[in-house]
């Protein structure tokens, strides 16, 4: 009995010394209650409490906390959208009213998580329900902003502050993904066909323009060539006429008949036909009567020309 008494006597002073002291870790706040009723808070560090009266009912972290969420929503055109999100939040501050809200709004941490997740899902689903599936992938930032706007008010009333919300993954059902891939593929094929058509049109247009310019150049060249040929024929005929006139004047000056020149031209013509005919059949009246008839015709034409010249000079 004496040894037990000695132990009790030693324990009572030790308890009186150590019992009132409470250590609160950095980044947390301790909530003190007296017989179950809120009394005060303890900040990080060494704190003193009344033994057997004041009780540390809860320790609340004021550090950043995160939670991952998986949920789905239905678009306006009845397509299922699957979301993977990350929510980052923290206690607003370590003031007394804020800590009271955090400590006593929910019965435990699981209840807080349930309310938080359901609130995010409800905000996202209400926004997605007004959009079509083709718009969802382009509206990820708008979805986040819409959820933040509605979630900030609720979290503030619970004593928390929303730091960040990220939609890490937005996906559809496999059937919808396959149909989207087909739509994208068909759009790409249509764009490729349009580009090929435009390229072919440009090629054909340029080719037609080049052919038109070539035809124009060829026509101008042919025109110039025909003009030169005409000028050459005219000069040839002019030289022939000048030579014939000169020959006629010489024969007249020598007292010879002009028919001799015509006969010479006739024989030269027959010789030219024979040398350059190349197998072609040419019918000529080679009799003396035919030659005489031809010479008379040529002489009559010459006579008519001389008469015309006389009339013109008179």
Order of alpha helices (4+ residues) and beta strands (2+ residues): alpha-beta-beta-beta-beta-beta-beta-beta-alpha-alpha-alpha-alpha-beta-alpha-alpha-alpha
